[in-house]
Amino acid sequence: YFSIFCFLLSVRVLFVNNYLIYRIIPESYINWFLFVRIEYWTHILGLLFATLFFLSSFEYSWNPKILWITVVGTIYFFLETIFGSTILFTSHLIYYEIFLIFIITYLTYLVFFNTIKKVSGALESFIGGLILYFSVINDILHARSIIQTAYISSFGLFLFILLHSFMISRIFEISFINFKLFINNLKQENMFLKKFFPLSLIRLLG
């Protein structure tokens, strides 16, 4: 889920703000309506896989209804961008933004709850999620001219990915250490069995 989320973000960067894709493909070959759809697709699917990543990271403490709400909501908005006109789904952006704020607010609460419980990796997730949460809120308010700041979600996403990459690497490190301890304990038990029990008896018991 995290890898797919990062891939969608990398694609999204090409299609937002200054449209970096124009430096790769000549503008005369570009279908603007398709590019707008791709921008929305990466945003919608990015929310889906980010939610799946968070829920799978803390699988014993989340409400199953949130998963269904996220899946149904993202599928609805995704299908609307496929079959609906550009005017239709861009005019419904406010509804998607409300849906987005609801989901990331719940995810922030989920990570905060697990941080209090001192679950491994929760602190990094909480800090990264909080940065992403406020950067997304800032961009929504800035796009609607409610505040005069700048678009900072790309920077927030970078910090989010950086912190979660550190979290995932630490989890793998702990898992590897535990695996080595398990192997060493297993070797010691095998040596103990070979020392005090005949090999034929061990095979019979096995």
N, C-alpha and C positions, 0 to 999 in steps of 0.2 A: 504493500500500500504506500509506504514512504517513497519507494523508488518511482512508482507511477506518478505520485503527487509531484515529485521533483521534476520528472520529465514534462508534465503538463505545464509547470511553471516556466520551464526553459522555453517551451513553445510559445507560451503566452507573452513572454518578454519580446518576442519578435513582432507581435501584432498589436501592441498597445503604445500609447503616447506618440513617439516619433516614428513608429512603424519601421523598425530596423530591417524588416524583410525587404523593404525597397532597395536596400544596398546589396541584396542577394539576387532578387528577381527584378528585371526592368518593370517600371510602373505600367507600361503599355500592355504587359502580359498579366496584369493583376485584375482579378474580379473583386471589386471592393465589397460587394454584398457577401461574397464567400468569406472574405477576411473578417468582416464583422461577426459572422456566425462562428468562425474559428475562435475569435476572441471570447465570445460568450461560452462556447463549448469548454474551453480550457478553464474558464472561471467556474462553471457549474460542476464539471467533473472533478476539478481540483478540490472543491468543497466536499464532494462525495468521498473521495479517497483520503482526504485529510481526516474526515470524521471516522472512516473505517480504521485508519491508523490509530487514532486516539482510543477508540473503543476497544480495539484489539490489544492495545498496550495496557489497558486497565479493565480487563474483560469481566472481572468479578464485582464491579462496583457501579456499572451504568444501567440506566433504564432501557429495557429492550424496545420500548415504544419510540425512543429517539432514533434508533436505527431505521425503523419503518418509516417514520416521518421524513428522515433524511433521504432515504431511497425513493420514496414516492414523490417527494417534492422535487428532487433533482431530475428524476425521470420526466416529470411533467414539464419543467422548464426546458429540459434538453429537447424533448419532442416539439415543444413550441418553437424553438429556434430552427428546427429542421423543417417543419411543415407550415409554420406561420410566416407571415410577411415580416420584413425588417421593421416596418412601422409598428406592427403588433408587439413583437417581443421587446423592442426597445422601449415602448410605452409601458410595458409591464415590469420594467427594471426596478421600480420602487417596491413592488411586491417581492421580487427576488432579494432585494437588499434587506427587507424586513425579515424574510426567511433566513438569510445569511446571518444577520445579527442574532436572531434567536438561537441558531445552531452553535455559533461560536461562543455565545454567552453560556450556554449549557456546557460546552466543552471546557471553557475556562473554569467553571464551577467544579466540573468533574476532576480536573487536574489539581485544583486547589484543595479539594477534599482529600485526594490521594497524597498531596504534599503534607498535609497535616498528619496523615496516618504514616508518614515517612516511608512510602512505597518507593522502591528503587527506581530512579529516573524521573520521578514526579516533579522534583524541583526544577530540573532543566526544562521539562515540558511546560511547567507553569510560567517560568520566565519567558521562554520563547513564545508560548501562546499568548501571554499578556502583551508582549511587544507587537505580535501580529494583530491581535485584537484592536489595539489602539491605532495602529497604522491603517487598518482597513476602515475603521470608523472615521479617521481623519480624511482618507481619500473620498469617502462617500460625502462627507460634509463639504469638502473642498470642491468636489465636482458639482455640487448643488449651490455653490457660492454662499454657503452659510458661514463658512470661515475662510479666511484668506491665508493659506499656508502653502503647501506644495504636496505633490503626490509622493508619498514615502512608503507605500506598501511594498515596493521592490526591495527597499532596504530592510523593512520589517521581515519580509520573506527570507532574505539572506540570513539574518540573525536567527530566525526560526529554524532554518535548515542546518545552520552551523551548530546550534545547541543540541538539536535532535540527532545530528550525526555523532556528536560527542557522547550523547546518552546511549545510542545504539552500540557504539564501539565499546563503551564501558560494560554494557550488558553482555556482549559477546566475550569480553575479557573475563568477567566473573564466571560465565558459563564454561569457558575453557579451563579456568582454574579448578572449578568444581569437577569437571570431567577428569582432569589429571589426578585429583585427589581420589576420585572413585576408582580409577585404574590402579593407583598405588594400593588402595585398600583391598582391591580384588586380588592383586598379586600376593599381598601378605596373607590373605586368607587361603589362597592356593598353596603357598609354601607351608602354612600351618597344617593343612590337610595332608599334604604329601609327607610331612614329617611324622605325623602321629597315626595316620591310617594307611593301610596297604593300598596300592594303586588299583588292584582288582576290586577292592571293596568300594572305592570311590566311583569306579565305573558302574558297579552294580547299583549303587545308590542313585547315580545320575540317570 
